[in-house]
Structure formats: C-alpha cells, structure tokens
Amino acid sequence: MTVPIPQSEYAEIFSCLRNVRHAGLAVSGGADSTALMHLAHRWRAAAGGSAPRLTVLSVDHSLRDGSADEAQWVADQAAILGLDAAILRWDAGTIDRRIQERARFARYSLMANYAHANGLDALVTAHHLDDQAETVLMRLGRGSGIDGLAGIPRSGQWAGLAVLRPLLDVSRARLVATLEDLGVGWLEDPSNEDSRFERVRIRQAIGKFGAIGIDPAALARSAVRLRRAREALDMAASAFLGNEASVNDVGYGQIRTGAFRHAPREIALRALAKMIQTVGGRINPPPLARVESLAEGICSGDETSRTLGGCRVVPDRQDILVLRETGRTALETMVLRPGESGLWDNRFHVSLDAVCRSGVEVRALGERAYGHVRARLGAPINLPAHAAEGLVSFWRNEDVLCVPTIGYFAESGEGRGCAARFVNRLAP
C-alpha cells in the first residue's frame, strides 16, 4: 500500500522555497500539479508568516476542446484554498510534430512574463520521481552525456527567476495517494495515454522493467549521482566564464577565443552552451551534438559565423561573440500600457511608467532603425555587427521612442518612462 505524504514531511519537501518571497505554482489540473497546489497550501498554512506568497498559474493551451474549462477549474480550486490564481492563454497555431516542445516553451514563457509583471521571484513545478526516471531513459536513448543522464535538476535559474522542483524525490503513486487521502479530485489529460508521444511510450515501458530489477527509484538514484558530477563540472565552467567571458547589458556575450581553445573540452562545451542559452533566452541549453560541432570548428580556427539556440555565434582570433538573432521570423512584439511591466523575449524585464500618456510597443530594433538611432544619438556607439538585430527598443507607431540599453531617447522626451534590464545571468 502506498503511503500518503504526512504533514511531518512538508517542511523538508518545501525547504527549497525558504528564501522565496512570492512563488508561482505551475498547475495544469492533473494529479501531480494538483497535489503540488494542495501540499504547498498546507505547508504554507503550517509555516505561517515565514512562507512565501503563492499564486497558482494555469495555462489554457487551446490544444483540445475543454482546455479553457480545465484552466478555469484550476483557478476555481485555487480560490477554494484562498490562493490567488491567473489563467494564461496561448494560441497553439498549427499542430505539428514539435507541438509538445513548443507548448512547453510557451508555458514557461507565459509564466515567466507573468512573474516579471507581478513581482514573483520563483516558478515551482510538479516534476516528480517518475518524471525523473522517464527523462533519464529518454535521454539514454538519445546518447546523452552527463547533463542529460543527470535528469531534471532540482532547481535552476531562467529569465531572472528561480525554477524549483520540490517533489522530485516523491513518486507519482504517493502524490495520488495523498490526493485520495485528502478527498481531492483532479483532471485526467488524455494525452498522457497517447502513445504517439515519446514520454508516454517510455512510461508504458518502465512498468515492464521490474522483472529485470530496474524501477523508477533506481533510475532516479542514478540521476542524483550523475547530478553530483554535473554540479562539479558546472562549477568549473562557471569559474571559466567568470574569468574569461562577459555578458553585456545590451544582451550579447563574449568568450576569449584563446582561453576557450585551451580549456578542457568538457568545460569549454559547457561554457559555450551556457552562453548561448543565456543570450538566446532559452530554458534549455542547445543540443550537445551541435555545440560539439560548433566548438570543434572554433578550436580548429574556423571563423565562420553560425546560428544555434536563437543566437549568432561569431568567432575570431580574439573573441567568440554570441549575439541574439531573429531567425526565420521576427522577434516578438509586446504592447505595454502605462504602469505595466513584463518579460520581453525571455531576456529583458521591460516597463512603462504609469505617468506616460499612452502605451508603447517593445520590439527588436533591427539594423535599419539602428542606423537612424545612431545618426541621432550624436555620440559613437561601439556595438558589434548584427547586435542591433535583437536590441530591445520602445516604439509608438513607427517612431523609435528609446533604446535604453544604449542610452538613446527621442528628443520629444516621450521615451523617458521606458526601462529595460537584461535579466539572464551566466550562473548555473
């Protein structure tokens, strides 16, 4: 019989939230995330004033009929518990083979934007022990290295926010048993039984591994042990970046070429992947095989510009320059009304002062507008070629009001209420 989680374990499970002021709980309505919501609520009630404020975040992904009702169900359940809740909506567009990957990125992006607009400093997800086991097997099948086989990290940083996973050592069975013990219902997602998806096939296969002595707990233990090795390598890569690299507030990064070529290959690969992830505003690092190919070219003296992870990587004898690039489509346009703030391109916290007379659009500046801005600024701007492609800027109609990161404000003064701050950092 599976034992529900007793209150005596709450403090240890949620110890990762000890220094958090305001956390967003990612809740879809499934058993895992519904358990997270109820457990976090009960822990907070027991902890009193020392616990953070909690807001439940639910995403209406529009992938199937009823998704809006499911998101509303989550908000209603949060309200019963006395928790704040927000429903975030995403237009999935064309359903293709990458839909799960796109949906995951969209969920995190929507939650991060909400967090920056509303003062949250952490996102909390319901990943658990069985998720960890499935992830390890999926990555084993792809020939992953230490990072992949170390599985889902217990905590991380993305878009200037802490990402925390307090249930990573708890099995799915215990979460379900806890809900049943509390008399709490949940929603069933039919995609969890759809064998077209890799994770579902892995989940179905794991049930047969017990006959050969492999179970989710054993796979999760392996992930924990590999995670220790990953953490040691990450510390070395962070030290390398601290000494040999920098990220400009404009949003591009540089790594010293000579140091990169002489660093142990594993450290160099991690440093390059982390730089691309930071500048590109991605929640996951780029694929290892592509980073390896890129690093091999750099170390062989190839100075060809390449794109990877939403970035343009430009190596030369002195520096490896990493710039945000627009790719096949333009970067997003965000509308800010007076008094609003948010996260633009998963890289910049942007805001508009409440005293401004009307709203603005936040866009990538682009090379053409950059020439106009440079001519009007009246002072030299030392930006690398192509850096303007991803430069954050504020517009009204077709007029550039300001580009705060390079100190440009239109003569009208209407851009003085606009602000932008690069939030990504190189720390692991």
N, C-alpha and C positions, 0 to 999 in steps of 0.2 A: 504493500500500500504506500502510495506517495504521500509524504508528509507536507502539509501546507507550511508556508513561511510564518513563523511566530513573531510576535512583536519584539521579542528579545533580539532578533537578528536585524531589525530595521536600522539601527544606528550604524552598524558595520556596513550594511549594504549601501547606505546613502552617505557614507563618510566623505566621498568624493565631492559632495556639494557643500562641504563645511565652510568654504570661503566664498561661496557664490551669493550674490545679492538678490538676483531675480533670474529664475530659470524658466525656459520654455520646454514643456514636455511634449514630445512628438507622439501623438496618439491618433491611430487610424481607426480604432474601434475593435480590432482583433483582440484575441485573448492576451497576447504578450503586452501590447501597449495599454490595454485597459487595466491589466494588473499593475503596470508601472504607475498609472494615474492613481489607483486606489492605494497602493503601497506608499507612494510619495506623499499623498494627502495624510495618511495615518501617521507616517513618520513625522511630518511637519507638525501635526497636532500634538504629538508627544514631545517634540523637541522645543516647542514654544517659540519665543522671540529669537532664538539663535538660528532658526531655519530660514532659508530664503523664501521670498515670494515666489509663487508658482503660477504660470499661465499655461493652459493647455492649447496646443496648436494642432489643428486638424486641416488636412489638405483635401479639397474636392478636386480630384484629378481628372474628372469627366471621361474616364476611360470606359465606363459602363453605365447603364441605366441604374439609377439609385445612388450614385456616388454623392450627390448633394444631400440626399436623405441621411446617408451614413455619416457625413461630416456634421450634419445638424444633430444627429443622435449623440455624437461625441460631445458637442457643445452643451447639449441638454444634460448629459450625465455629469459633466464638469460643474454645471450650475447647481445640480443637486448636492454636490460636495462643497459648494461655496467657493469654487475656483473660477478665476477669470478664464475666458476661452476666446479664441479667434479662429474663424474659418478662412483659410487661404485658398484661392481658386487658381487653377491652371488650365489653360486650353491646350490639350494634348496635340491637337492638329492631326497629321497623318499617323495612323497606326502602322508602325514598321517593325522590323526585327530588333531594332535598338530601343523599343518603347520602354522597357523596364529601366534601362540605363538612363534614358532621357528623363523618365519620370522621377527617378531617384535624385538626379541632379536638380531638377525643378523643385522637388520638395525641399531640399536643403537650401536652395537659393531663396525660395519664398520665405522659409523660416528665418534665414539669416537677415533678409531685408526687414522682416517684421521686428526682429530682435534689435536691429540698429535704430529703427524708427521709434521703438518703445522702451528703450533702456534696459533690455535684457543683456546679461553678460555670459549666458551659457545655454546650450541646447542639450537636452537629455533624451536619449533614445532607449528603446526597449530591447536592444540586441541581447541575446541570452546564450547559454552554453551550447544549445543545439545549433543556433546560428553559427557559432564559432566552429563547430565540427564540420558543418556543411561548407563553410568558407574554406577551411583547410583542404578538404577533399577537392573542391572546385579548382583551387589554385595548384594543388598537386597535379591535377590532370593537365594543367597548362605549363608545367615545368617551371613553376615559380621558384625564386630564390628565398633567402631568409625572410625578407619582408612579407612576401606572400604567405609563406607557410607559418609565420608568426600570427597570422589571422587578424582578427578585428582588434584594434588597440582599445584598451580600457578608457583612454582619454586622448584628446588631441586638441589642436587649435586650427580654426579655419575662419577666414574672413573676420579676424579680430575677436572671435568668440571661442570659449571653451566648448568642446564637444565631449560629453560624458556618457558612459555606458555602465551604470551601477549594477545591472542584472547579468553581467557577462559570466558570472560563475553559477548562475541559477538555471536549472533545467526548465524546459518548456512544461514538462509534466508538473513541476512544483508550482509554476505560475497558474496553470489551470486548476490544480488542486486548491490553491489559495482563493481563487475566484469562487469556486464551488463552495468552499468553507464559509466565505463571506456572503454567499447567496447573490452574487453579482453575475449578470449575463454579459455577453459580448457578441460581436458580429463575426460571421464567417465570410472570408474572402474566397470566392470560387476559384480565383487564380492560383490559390495555394494547392489546388489539386490538378492543375493544368500541366500535364507532362511535356508540353511544348517548351516550358521554361526549364533551364538547366538546374536551378536550385531545387525545383520540385523533383526532378529525376534523382538528384543526389539524395534528397530527403527520403525518398522511397527506397533507395538502395541501402541506406545506412541501417534500416531495420533488419537487413539480412546479414549484417556484418557480425552480429553477436555470436554466430556459430563459429567464427574463427578468432574470437577473443577481442574484437575491435568494437568499441562503443563510443558514443559522443563524448563521454567524460575522459576517456583515454586520449582521444584526438585533441580535446581542449587542453589537457595537460601538456601534450607535445607543443601546442601553440604557446602556452605560458613559458615553457623552457626556451623555445626559439625566440620569444619576445625579449627575454633577458639578453640574448646575443644581439638582437636588433637594437635594443636600447644602448648597448655599449658602442655599437657602430655608429648610431645616430649621434651620440655624444662626441665621437671623434670627428664626424662630418660637420657638426655644429661648430666645433673648435676651429676646423679648417675654414669654414665660411666666415667666422668671426675675424680671423686673421687675414684672409686672402680674398674676401668678397665684400660687396656692399649692395644695398638696395636704396635707390634714390627716392625721395618723397614724390617725385614725378611719376614713379611707378615702373622704372626699369632697373635691372640689376647688372652687375659686372663681377666676373671672376678673373683673377690674374692667370693668364694663359700658362706661364712658366710653372707656377705653383700647381696648377691643375695637372699638367703633364707629368710632374714628378711625384704627385701624391699616390699612395697606394690605390690601385684601381677601384676597389670597393668603396673607398672614401670619396674618390673623385666622382663616381657614378651617383652616390647618394647626394653629394653636394649639388651636382648639376640637376638632378631630378627635383630636389627641394627648391632650387632657384626657379626652375620652370613652373613648378606648382605655385610658388609664391607670386610670381609676376603674372601668371596666367589666370589666377583666381580660381583654381580648380580644387575640389575637395580631395581628389585622389592624385597621386603622382602619375606621370606618364608611364606607359608600358616599358618595362625593363629592357626588352629586346631593342626597342627604338632608342632608348637612352644609351645602351651599349654601342649601337651603331654610330650614333652621333659622337660619343666620346672617342671612339676609335678613329674617326675622321679628324677630330681636333688634335689628338695626340700624334697623328701622322703628318700634321702640318697642313691639312686641308682647310682652307679659309672660306669655303663655300657657305653661304647663308642657307639655313634650313629652318623649317617650321615644325613645331612639336608642342602639344599641350596648350594650344592657344597663344604660342609665343613664336617670335622670330629670333633664332639664335645666330649671332654673327661673330665668329671667332676671327681674331687677327693675332699678330705676334705678341701684342701687349695684353689685351683683354678679351674675354669671351663676353660679349654683350647679349643680354636677354631682354627682349622688348615684347610688349603686348602687341599682337597683330589681329587684324579684323577677320581673317579667314575668308570664307566664301560669302559670308553675309556681314552686314554692318553690325557693330556692337549695339546693344540695346539703347533705346531712348526712354528716359524716366521723366515723368512730369512731377514737379514739386509745387505745391501751393504754399502760400505764406505760412510759416510756422512748422512746416513739415521737414522731416529728415528721412534718410533711408540708406540703403546699400546699393551702390551702382557698380555693375559688372563684377560683383563679388570681390571688389578691391578697394573701393573708396566709400567712406562714410561722407554723405553729402547732406547739406541742409540749406534752408532758406529762412532768413529771419522773418519773424511774424510781422514786422513793420513794413515789409515790402508791399508795394501796391498791387502786384499781380504775380501769377505763377511763372515758372520758368521750365525749360526742358534741359535735361542733363544728357549730353551726347559726347561721343568721341570727337575730338577737334578735327582731325584729318589734315592732310598735307596742304590742301588749298587754303583752308581757313587759317592754318598756321602761318602761311606767308603773309596774309593780311594782318594777323596779330603782331607778327614780328616787325612789320613795317611801322605799325602804330605805336609799339612799345617804346621806341626811341632809345633802347639800350640793347646791347648784344645778348643773345640767348645762346648758350652753349649746349644744345641738345644734339644727340646722335641722329643720324639719318633714320627716318622711319619712326622715330619716337612719337611724333605727333599723331600717328595712326590711332593710338589708344589713349591719348591725353584727355583727361576729364575736363569738360568745359560746360558753361551755362549759356543758354540761348533763349531769346524771346523772338518768335517768328524766325527770321533769317539773320538776326543780328547777334553777334557774339557779345554777351554781356561781360563775361570774365573767364579767365583761366587761372584760378587761384594758385596752382602749384608753380606757375612761372611768374606770378606777380602781375598779371595783366588784368586791368579793369577798364571798361569803356569810359570815355570822357563824360558820358551822361551821369556816371556815378551809380547807375541802377544795378550794377553787379556787386555793390559793396555789402549786400546782405547775404551773399552766397559764400559757402565754405565747403572745402573738400579736404579729406585727410586719408592718406593711404593707410589701410589697417592691417595688411598682411605683413608678417614678420618671418624671419628665417629660422626661428627657434622651432625644434621638432614638436 
